[in-house]
Amino acid sequence: MSISGNKSIVVRRVFAEDLDSELLMIKEAILTDSIELFKRQGIDFEKNKEKGIDSKDFAKKFWDYGLVFNSYGLKSIT
């Protein structure tokens, strides 16, 4: 990248790229921790992948039944 012209653009771009990679590492760490927690709680991701409902279908049903805004005061869904 050439620095001819506006130097602040170069600095901003480098900062943004560093920030993006750091945020990605944080997201990956959080996802890994969450997945491990679900596994310890008995969630079988492979079984859900083979026999479970498609996430888009699940989301549609969740919306269709009014569960998105918890209009029924539900505490849990099993």
Wavefront OBJ file of the C-alpha trace (Angstrom):
o trace
v 0.000 0.000 0.000
v 1.420 3.363 -0.949
v 1.451 6.202 1.558
v 1.267 8.910 -1.044
v -1.664 11.163 -0.284
v -3.519 11.036 3.024
v -1.507 9.188 5.698
v -4.437 9.014 8.105
v -6.285 6.707 5.716
v -3.407 4.220 5.893
v -3.346 4.341 9.693
v -7.126 3.886 9.896
v -7.025 0.940 7.540
v -4.257 -0.809 9.477
v -6.105 -0.166 12.741
v -9.356 -1.509 11.269
v -7.628 -4.659 10.011
v -6.008 -5.246 13.418
v -9.325 -4.660 15.156
v -11.128 -7.046 12.788
v -8.641 -9.844 13.456
v -8.785 -9.263 17.215
v -12.601 -9.261 17.208
v -12.571 -12.475 15.189
v -10.316 -14.145 17.779
v -12.642 -13.010 20.586
v -15.711 -14.321 18.734
v -14.018 -17.666 18.113
v -13.091 -17.983 21.801
v -16.648 -17.202 22.891
v -18.117 -19.640 20.374
v -15.726 -22.382 21.468
v -16.650 -21.843 25.117
v -20.366 -21.857 24.278
v -20.116 -25.024 22.207
v -18.199 -26.781 24.984
v -20.846 -25.710 27.506
v -23.627 -27.095 25.300
v -21.750 -30.383 24.895
v -21.266 -30.687 28.657
v -25.003 -30.113 29.058
v -25.730 -33.059 26.751
v -26.339 -31.356 23.411
v -25.404 -33.775 20.632
v -24.624 -31.590 17.629
v -24.146 -34.519 15.237
v -27.499 -36.061 16.188
v -29.191 -32.668 15.820
v -27.556 -32.240 12.419
v -28.821 -35.654 11.260
v -32.269 -35.747 12.857
v -33.001 -32.218 14.015
v -35.090 -29.485 12.437
v -33.504 -27.082 9.963
v -32.645 -23.817 11.733
v -34.675 -21.767 9.221
v -37.752 -23.937 9.791
v -37.241 -23.697 13.554
v -36.954 -19.907 13.383
v -40.132 -19.681 11.285
v -42.087 -21.828 13.746
v -40.664 -19.832 16.643
v -41.937 -16.663 14.955
v -45.272 -18.149 13.824
v -46.167 -19.326 17.334
v -45.438 -15.906 18.832
v -42.449 -17.077 20.845
v -40.099 -14.392 19.547
v -41.503 -11.753 21.882
v -42.490 -14.329 24.540
v -46.110 -13.236 24.370
v -47.124 -16.346 26.338
v -44.773 -15.803 29.300
v -42.877 -19.051 28.679
v -39.929 -19.921 30.906
v -38.443 -22.767 28.832
v -38.960 -24.819 25.688
v -38.051 -28.501 25.490
l 1 2 3 4 5 6 7 8 9 10 11 12 13 14 15 16 17 18 19 20 21 22 23 24 25 26 27 28 29 30 31 32 33 34 35 36 37 38 39 40 41 42 43 44 45 46 47 48 49 50 51 52 53 54 55 56 57 58 59 60 61 62 63 64 65 66 67 68 69 70 71 72 73 74 75 76 77 78
